[in-house]
Structure formats: C-alpha cells, structure tokens
Amino acid sequence: MRKLFIVLTVFLAVALFYLPCTATPKAVFVDSVFEFSPLPEGEKIIHEFTVRNTGDTPLTIINVLPP
C-alpha cells in the first residue's frame, strides 16, 4: 500500500510539473481609433494611445520606434 502511495504521488508530481503555463500578458488599447479633424496644411497633431495590460503576467513592450 505504501509503494502504491509513493508511485501515485510521484506520478502526480510529474504530471503537474509538465502542465503548460497558461498565464500570458494581453495588450488592450483603451481607444483603438482616433479620428483626426481637418487640419490646416503643415500643422502637426499629437495623440497618445493608452495601452492596458489585462493579462495574468507583466506586459513588456519592446522595439518601439519613433514615427
């Protein structure tokens, strides 16, 4: 009986160790669309998009290039 308990415990430990991790970050834009009103020629406009992480792990944003 003790051997059976040990074998089941080891099997359970190995099975739990190999389960895939499902926690992932998820980037969600608060306002994904911005409509620019008509502007005079040559005038610049700036708009910042807000990104929120709704996932289970930290979100890392890399390789951001300026326009």
C-alpha positions as CSV (number, residue, x, y, z in Angstrom):
1,M,0.0,0.0,0.0
2,R,2.8,2.4,0.8
3,K,4.5,1.7,-2.5
4,L,1.3,2.4,-4.3
5,F,1.0,5.8,-2.5
6,I,4.6,6.7,-3.4
7,V,4.1,5.8,-7.0
8,L,0.9,7.8,-7.3
9,T,2.5,10.8,-5.5
10,V,5.5,10.7,-7.9
11,F,3.1,10.4,-10.9
12,L,1.0,13.3,-9.8
13,A,4.1,15.5,-9.2
14,V,5.5,14.7,-12.6
15,A,2.1,15.3,-14.3
16,L,1.7,18.7,-12.6
17,F,5.2,19.7,-13.4
18,Y,4.6,19.2,-17.2
19,L,1.3,21.1,-17.4
20,P,1.6,24.1,-19.8
21,C,1.6,27.5,-18.3
22,T,-1.4,29.5,-19.5
23,A,-0.7,32.9,-17.9
24,T,0.1,35.4,-20.6
25,P,0.1,39.2,-20.9
26,K,-2.7,40.8,-23.1
27,A,-2.4,44.3,-24.5
28,V,-5.7,46.1,-24.9
29,F,-6.0,49.6,-26.4
30,V,-8.4,51.8,-24.4
31,D,-9.3,53.8,-27.6
32,S,-8.1,52.0,-30.6
33,V,-9.4,54.5,-33.1
34,F,-8.8,58.3,-33.1
35,E,-10.4,60.5,-35.8
36,F,-8.3,63.5,-36.7
37,S,-10.4,66.5,-37.6
38,P,-9.4,68.6,-40.7
39,L,-6.2,70.5,-40.0
40,P,-4.5,73.4,-41.8
41,E,-1.7,72.2,-44.1
42,G,1.6,71.9,-42.3
43,E,0.2,71.8,-38.8
44,K,1.2,68.9,-36.6
45,I,-1.1,67.0,-34.2
46,I,-0.1,64.5,-31.5
47,H,-2.3,61.8,-29.9
48,E,-1.3,59.3,-27.3
49,F,-2.8,55.8,-27.3
50,T,-3.3,54.2,-23.9
51,V,-2.4,50.5,-23.6
52,R,-3.7,48.5,-20.7
53,N,-2.5,45.0,-19.7
54,T,-5.5,42.8,-18.9
55,G,-3.4,39.6,-18.8
56,D,-2.0,37.5,-15.9
57,T,1.6,38.4,-16.3
58,P,3.6,41.6,-16.8
59,L,3.4,43.1,-20.3
60,T,6.8,44.0,-21.8
61,I,6.7,46.4,-24.8
62,I,10.0,46.3,-26.8
63,N,11.3,47.6,-30.2
64,V,9.2,50.8,-30.2
65,L,10.3,53.1,-33.0
66,P,9.5,56.9,-33.2
67,P,7.5,58.0,-36.2
